[in-house]
Amino acid sequence: MSTSRTIIFALLSFLAGVNACLQCAASLDVDGSAVALSKTFLNDGVRYCIYGSSANCQYDAKDGLFVEGDDACPRTRYC
């Protein structure tokens, strides 16, 4: 019974890690206007969230922490 619990715990831990921090926000408030996400891509471990020509936000793909970007970008995790 202990082995089953260990396997289930390991599986749930893995699934939680896989599901963490994979998506950019659908929209971003830029100067009081909502701007929709137009493009997102991953490059060298950095998740890029592009909001038209208004904002570019970059986050670490592993932990979701802010790397750099425009003033409108949230400075906390994006997930």
C-alpha distances in whole Angstrom, upper triangle without the diagonal:
4,5,5,7,9,10,11,13,14,16,17,19,20,21,23,25,26,27,29,33,34,37,40,41,43,46,48,51,54,57,56,55,52,52,49,47,49,47,44,43,41,43,42,39,41,41,44,45,48,50,53,56,55,52,50,47,44,41,38,36,33,33,36,38,42,44,47,49,52,52,51,47,45,44,40,37,38,35
4,5,5,6,9,10,11,12,14,15,16,18,20,21,23,24,26,27,31,32,35,39,40,42,45,46,49,52,55,54,54,51,50,48,46,48,46,42,41,39,41,40,37,39,39,42,43,47,49,52,54,53,50,48,45,42,39,36,34,31,31,34,36,40,41,45,47,50,50,49,45,43,42,38,35,36,33
4,5,5,6,9,10,11,12,14,15,17,18,20,21,23,24,26,30,31,34,37,39,41,44,46,48,51,54,54,53,50,49,47,44,46,44,41,39,37,39,38,35,37,37,41,42,45,47,50,53,52,49,47,43,41,37,35,32,29,30,32,35,39,40,44,46,49,49,48,45,42,41,38,35,36,32
4,5,5,6,9,10,11,12,14,15,17,18,20,21,23,24,28,29,32,36,37,39,42,44,47,49,53,52,51,48,47,45,42,44,42,39,38,36,38,37,34,36,36,39,40,44,45,49,51,50,47,45,42,40,36,34,31,28,29,31,34,38,40,43,45,48,48,47,43,41,40,36,33,34,31
4,5,5,6,9,10,10,12,14,15,16,18,20,21,23,26,28,31,34,35,37,40,42,44,47,50,49,49,46,45,43,41,43,41,38,37,35,37,36,33,35,34,38,38,42,44,47,50,49,46,43,40,38,34,32,30,27,27,29,32,35,37,41,43,45,46,44,41,38,37,34,31,32,28
4,5,5,6,9,10,11,12,14,15,17,18,20,21,25,26,30,33,34,37,40,41,44,46,49,49,48,45,45,43,40,42,40,36,35,33,35,34,30,33,33,36,37,41,43,46,48,47,44,42,39,36,33,30,28,25,25,28,30,34,35,39,41,44,44,43,40,37,36,33,30,31,28
4,5,5,6,9,10,11,12,14,15,17,18,20,24,25,28,31,33,35,38,40,43,45,49,48,47,44,43,41,38,40,38,34,33,31,33,32,29,31,31,35,36,39,41,44,47,46,43,41,38,35,32,29,27,24,24,27,30,33,35,38,40,43,44,43,39,37,36,32,29,30,27
4,5,5,6,9,10,11,12,14,15,16,18,22,23,26,29,31,33,36,38,40,43,47,46,45,42,41,39,36,38,36,33,32,30,33,32,29,31,30,33,34,38,39,43,45,44,41,39,36,34,31,28,26,23,23,26,28,32,34,37,39,42,42,41,37,35,34,31,27,28,25
4,5,5,6,9,10,11,12,14,15,17,20,22,25,28,30,32,35,36,39,41,45,44,43,40,40,38,35,37,35,32,31,29,31,30,27,29,28,32,33,36,38,41,44,43,40,37,34,32,28,26,24,21,21,23,26,29,31,35,37,39,40,38,35,32,32,28,25,26,23
4,6,5,6,9,10,11,12,14,16,19,20,24,27,29,31,34,35,38,41,44,44,43,40,39,37,34,36,34,30,29,27,29,28,24,27,26,30,31,35,37,40,42,42,38,36,33,30,27,24,22,19,19,22,25,28,30,33,35,38,39,38,34,32,31,28,24,25,22
4,5,5,6,9,10,11,12,14,18,19,22,25,27,29,32,34,37,40,43,43,42,38,37,35,32,34,32,28,27,25,28,27,24,26,25,29,30,33,35,38,41,40,37,35,32,30,26,24,21,18,19,22,25,28,30,33,35,37,38,37,33,31,31,27,24,24,21
4,5,5,6,9,10,11,12,16,17,20,23,25,27,30,31,34,37,40,40,39,36,35,33,30,32,31,27,27,25,27,27,24,25,24,28,28,32,33,37,39,38,35,33,30,28,25,23,20,18,18,20,23,26,28,31,33,35,36,35,31,29,28,25,21,22,18
4,5,5,6,9,10,11,15,16,19,22,24,27,29,31,33,36,39,39,38,35,34,32,30,32,30,26,25,23,25,25,21,23,22,26,27,30,32,36,38,37,34,31,28,26,22,20,18,15,15,17,20,24,26,29,31,33,34,33,29,27,26,23,19,20,17
4,5,5,6,9,10,14,14,18,21,23,26,29,30,33,36,39,39,38,35,34,31,28,30,28,24,23,21,23,22,19,21,20,24,25,29,31,34,36,36,33,30,27,25,21,19,16,13,14,17,20,23,25,28,30,33,34,32,29,27,26,23,19,20,17
4,5,5,6,9,12,13,16,19,21,23,26,28,31,34,37,37,36,32,31,29,26,28,26,23,22,20,23,23,19,21,20,23,24,27,29,32,35,34,31,29,26,24,21,19,16,14,15,16,20,23,25,28,29,32,33,31,28,26,25,22,19,18,15
4,6,5,6,10,11,14,18,19,21,24,26,29,31,35,34,33,30,29,27,25,27,25,22,21,20,22,22,19,20,19,22,22,26,27,31,33,32,29,27,24,22,19,17,15,12,12,14,17,20,22,26,27,29,30,28,25,23,22,19,16,16,12
4,5,5,9,10,14,17,19,21,24,25,28,31,34,34,33,30,29,27,24,26,24,20,19,17,19,19,15,17,16,20,21,24,26,30,32,31,28,25,22,20,16,14,12,9,9,12,15,18,20,23,25,28,29,27,24,22,21,18,14,15,12
4,6,8,8,12,15,18,20,23,25,28,30,34,34,32,29,28,25,22,24,21,18,17,15,18,18,14,16,15,18,19,23,25,28,30,30,27,24,21,19,16,14,11,9,11,12,16,19,20,23,25,27,29,27,24,22,22,19,15,15,12
4,7,7,10,13,15,17,20,22,25,28,31,31,30,26,25,23,20,22,20,17,17,16,19,19,16,16,15,18,18,21,23,26,29,28,25,23,20,19,16,15,12,11,11,12,15,18,20,23,24,26,27,25,22,20,20,17,14,13,10
4,6,9,12,14,16,19,20,23,25,29,29,28,25,24,22,19,21,19,16,16,15,17,18,14,14,13,16,16,20,21,25,27,26,23,21,18,16,13,12,9,8,8,8,12,15,17,20,21,23,24,23,19,17,17,14,10,10,7
4,6,8,11,14,16,17,20,22,25,26,25,22,21,19,16,18,16,13,13,12,15,16,12,11,9,12,12,16,18,21,23,22,19,17,14,12,9,9,7,7,7,5,9,11,14,16,17,20,21,19,15,14,14,11,8,7,5
4,7,10,12,15,17,20,22,26,26,24,21,20,17,14,16,14,10,10,10,13,15,12,11,8,11,11,15,17,20,22,22,19,17,14,13,10,10,7,9,9,8,12,13,15,17,18,20,22,20,16,15,16,14,11,9,7
4,7,9,11,13,17,19,23,23,21,18,16,13,11,13,11,8,10,11,14,16,14,12,9,10,9,12,13,17,19,19,16,14,12,12,10,12,10,12,12,9,13,13,15,17,16,18,20,17,14,14,15,14,11,7,6
4,6,8,10,13,15,19,19,17,14,13,11,8,10,9,7,10,11,14,17,14,12,8,8,6,9,10,13,16,15,12,11,9,10,9,12,11,13,13,10,12,12,14,14,13,15,16,14,11,11,13,12,10,6,7
4,5,7,10,13,17,16,15,11,10,9,7,11,11,10,13,15,18,20,18,15,12,11,8,10,10,13,16,14,12,12,10,12,12,15,14,16,15,12,14,13,16,16,14,15,15,12,10,10,13,12,11,7,8
4,7,11,13,17,16,13,10,9,6,5,9,10,10,14,16,20,22,21,18,14,13,10,10,9,12,15,14,13,13,13,15,15,18,17,19,19,15,17,17,19,18,16,16,17,14,13,13,16,16,14,11,11
4,7,9,13,12,10,6,5,4,5,9,11,12,16,18,21,24,22,19,16,14,10,10,7,10,13,11,10,12,12,15,16,19,19,21,20,17,18,16,19,18,15,14,15,11,11,11,15,15,15,12,13
4,6,10,9,8,5,5,7,7,11,13,13,17,19,21,24,22,19,16,14,10,10,7,10,12,9,8,10,10,13,15,18,19,21,20,16,17,15,17,15,13,11,11,7,7,9,13,14,14,11,13
4,6,6,5,5,6,9,11,14,16,17,20,22,24,27,25,22,19,17,13,13,10,12,13,10,10,12,12,16,17,21,22,24,23,19,19,17,19,17,14,12,10,7,9,10,13,15,16,14,16
4,5,5,6,7,10,12,14,16,17,20,23,24,27,26,22,19,17,14,12,9,11,11,7,8,11,12,16,18,22,23,26,24,21,20,17,19,16,13,10,9,6,9,11,14,16,18,16,19
4,6,8,10,13,15,17,20,21,24,26,28,30,29,25,23,20,17,16,13,14,13,9,11,14,15,19,21,25,26,29,27,24,23,20,21,18,15,12,10,8,11,13,16,19,21,19,22
4,7,9,13,16,18,21,22,25,28,30,32,31,27,24,22,19,17,14,15,15,12,13,16,17,21,23,26,28,30,28,24,24,21,23,21,18,15,13,10,13,14,17,19,21,19,22
4,6,10,13,15,18,20,23,26,28,31,30,26,23,20,17,15,12,12,13,10,12,15,17,20,22,26,27,29,28,24,24,22,23,21,18,15,14,11,13,15,19,20,21,19,21
4,7,10,12,15,17,21,23,26,29,27,24,21,18,14,13,10,11,13,10,11,14,15,18,20,24,24,27,25,22,22,20,22,20,17,15,14,11,12,14,17,19,19,16,18
4,7,9,12,14,18,20,23,26,25,21,18,15,12,10,6,7,9,8,9,11,13,16,18,22,22,25,24,21,21,19,20,18,15,13,14,10,12,14,17,19,19,16,18
4,6,9,11,15,18,21,24,23,20,17,14,10,9,6,7,11,10,10,12,13,16,18,21,20,24,23,20,21,19,21,19,16,15,16,13,13,15,18,19,18,15,16
4,6,8,11,15,17,21,20,17,13,11,7,6,5,7,10,10,9,10,11,13,15,18,17,20,20,17,18,17,18,17,14,14,16,13,12,14,17,17,16,13,14
4,7,11,14,17,20,20,17,14,11,8,6,5,6,9,10,10,10,12,14,16,19,18,22,22,19,21,19,19,18,15,15,18,15,14,17,20,20,19,16,17
4,7,11,13,17,16,14,11,8,6,5,7,8,11,12,11,10,11,12,14,16,15,19,20,17,19,17,17,17,15,15,18,16,15,17,19,20,18,15,16
4,7,10,14,13,10,7,5,5,6,9,11,13,14,12,10,10,10,11,13,12,15,17,14,16,15,15,15,14,15,18,16,14,16,17,18,16,12,14
4,7,10,10,8,6,5,7,9,12,14,16,17,14,11,11,10,11,12,10,14,16,14,16,15,15,15,15,17,20,19,16,18,19,19,17,14,15
4,7,6,6,5,6,9,11,15,17,18,19,16,13,12,10,10,9,8,11,13,12,14,14,13,14,15,18,21,20,17,18,18,18,16,14,15
4,6,5,7,8,11,13,17,18,19,20,17,14,13,10,11,10,9,12,15,14,15,15,13,14,15,18,21,21,18,20,19,20,18,16,18
4,6,9,10,14,16,20,22,22,23,20,16,15,11,11,9,9,11,14,14,15,15,12,14,16,20,23,23,20,21,20,20,18,18,19
4,7,10,13,16,20,22,23,23,20,16,14,10,9,6,5,7,10,10,12,12,11,13,15,19,22,22,18,19,18,17,15,15,16
4,6,10,13,16,19,19,19,16,12,10,6,6,5,5,8,10,9,10,10,8,10,12,15,18,18,15,15,15,15,13,12,14
4,7,10,13,16,17,17,14,10,8,6,5,6,5,9,10,8,10,10,9,11,11,14,17,16,13,14,14,14,12,10,11
4,6,10,12,13,14,10,7,6,5,7,9,9,13,14,11,12,10,10,10,9,12,15,14,11,13,14,15,13,11,13
4,7,10,11,11,8,6,5,6,8,11,11,15,15,12,13,11,12,11,9,11,13,12,9,11,13,14,13,10,12
4,6,8,8,6,5,6,9,11,15,15,18,19,15,16,14,14,12,10,10,13,12,10,13,15,17,16,13,15
4,6,6,5,6,8,11,14,17,18,21,21,17,18,16,16,14,11,10,13,10,10,13,16,17,17,14,16
4,5,7,8,11,14,17,21,21,24,25,21,22,19,19,17,13,12,15,13,13,16,19,21,21,18,20
4,6,8,12,15,18,21,22,26,26,22,22,19,19,16,13,11,14,12,13,17,19,22,22,19,22
4,7,10,14,17,21,22,25,25,21,21,17,18,15,11,9,10,9,10,14,17,19,20,17,21
4,7,10,13,17,18,22,21,17,17,14,14,11,7,6,8,7,7,11,13,16,17,14,18
4,7,10,14,15,19,18,15,15,11,11,9,5,6,9,9,8,11,13,15,15,13,16
4,7,10,12,15,15,11,11,8,8,6,4,6,9,8,6,8,9,11,11,10,13
4,7,9,12,12,9,9,6,5,5,6,9,12,12,9,10,10,11,11,10,13
4,6,9,8,5,5,4,5,7,9,12,14,14,10,10,9,9,8,7,10
4,6,6,5,5,6,6,10,12,15,17,17,14,13,12,11,9,10,11
4,6,6,8,10,10,13,15,18,20,19,16,15,14,13,10,10,10
4,6,8,11,12,15,17,21,22,22,18,17,16,14,11,11,11
4,6,9,11,14,17,19,20,20,16,14,13,11,8,9,9
4,7,9,12,13,16,17,16,13,11,10,8,5,6,7
4,6,10,12,15,15,15,11,10,8,6,5,7,9
4,6,8,11,12,12,8,8,5,6,6,8,11
4,7,11,12,13,10,11,8,10,10,11,14
4,7,9,11,8,10,9,11,12,12,16
4,7,8,6,9,9,12,13,12,16
4,5,6,9,10,13,15,14,18
4,6,8,9,13,15,14,18
4,6,9,12,14,13,16
4,6,9,10,9,13
4,6,8,7,11
4,7,8,12
4,6,9
4,6
4
